[in-house]
Amino acid sequence: MAGEFALIDRIRARARSRADVVLGIGDDAALLAVPPGQQLVVTTDTLVAGVHWPDGTAPADIGWKALAVNLSDLAAMAATPAWVTLALTLPFASAEERSAFVDGFLDGFCELADEHDVALVGGDTTSGPLAVTVTAHGLVAPGAALHRDAARPGDDVWVTGTLGDAAGALAQWRARGPFSAKLRYRLDRPTPRLAVAAALRGLARAAVDVSDGLLADLGHVLAASGGLGAALELGRLPTSRTLADHFADERARWPLQLSGGDDYELCFTAAPADALAIEMALDAAGCGAAVIGRITAEPGIRLTTPEGEAWVPGAAGYEHFGRA
C-alpha cells in the first residue's frame, strides 16, 4: 500500500535491538541467535478494534496492551521475553493519519519493550480494519517452563495481584457514567507478571494467565491436568480498594472478578508445603498473591460465599466464538 515502506522505516527507527539479533527489520525474515541450553517459547495474539479495546482508546495504550498480552503468555510459561514481531492492519486513508497512529502506538509499545529488553525484529503492515498481531518469543531452560497440565489434587490455587479491575472499567465505560481512572488504567495498561514467573520457577506446578476470566482460564488448567476440579472461596478473591469503592456490593463484584477477564494476572497451583517459600519469592518480586482455594479430584469448579453457601456464576468468561 502507499506509504508502507515509509511506515516500516518509521517503525525501524523506534525499534529496540539486542546483541542476539543477527538480522532484524528490513529483510525477508529475521535471524536470531538462540542461546545454548535454552528452549524457545513462542506465542501470538491478535487484537481487533471494537473487540479488544473500547472506542476512543489512545494509540499508545493500544500499543502497550498489544505487547503486554503476549508478554503475559510468556510469563505464564515462566519464560524470559526476548524478541517480538508486529503486524499492523490500518484503516486510515491518509499517510498523515497512518503516521500519527503508528507514532502513538509505538510510544506505548516501545515503552513496555524497553522495560523488559524486548527487541522488535520484524512484521508486516497492510490496509484493512484496524487490528494488531504480535508474536512474542521467549527463552526458558529445559524443564523449567510452567505448563497447564501439572496441577494435582490438594494443590493450593493462587492468584497474583487483584481481580476485576479491568472488567470494572469496561462495565463503567459501557454504562457511560462516572468512571475510575485507576480502573481504566488497569484495562488499558495491564502488567505482565514476568518477575513473578521467574520467582515461581521450581515452586509452582501449573500456571495460566487470566485473560478471559478466572473461571475460564482456571478451567483450562483443570481440563489439561486430567479433568480435575477446584473449590474456591469467594471471600478470598483479591480485591483492590478502588474496585471495592466503585462496586461496593461484593455480589456485584464477583462476576467481574470471576468472568470479566483482561486482568492478565497469573493463576497458578502449588503444593501447600511451598506456601511460605512462594510468599517470600513473590515478596522479593514485588507482587502480592492470595490463595483462593484448592484443587480437587472431583471435576468442576465449586464456589463458596463467605457465609458458606454455594454460589453459581452466570458465565465462565469471555469466548471469542461464543455467539452464533
Secondary structure, DSSP 4 states (H G I P E B T S, - for coil): -TTHHHHHHHHHHH----TTEEE-TTSSS-EE-PPTT-EEEEEEEEEEBTTTB-TT--HHHHHHHHHHHHHHHHHHTTPEEEEEEEEEEE--SSHHHHHHHHHHHHHHHHHHHHHTT-EEEEEEEEESS-EEEEEEEEEE-TT---BGGG--TT-EEEEES-SSHHHHHHHHHHHTS---HHHHHHHHS----HHHHHHHTTT-SEEEE-SS-HHHHHHHHHHHTTS-EEEEEGGGS---HHHHHH---HHHHHHHHHH------EEEEE-GGGHHHHHHHHHHHT--EEEEEEEESSSEEEEE-TTS-EE--S-----TT---
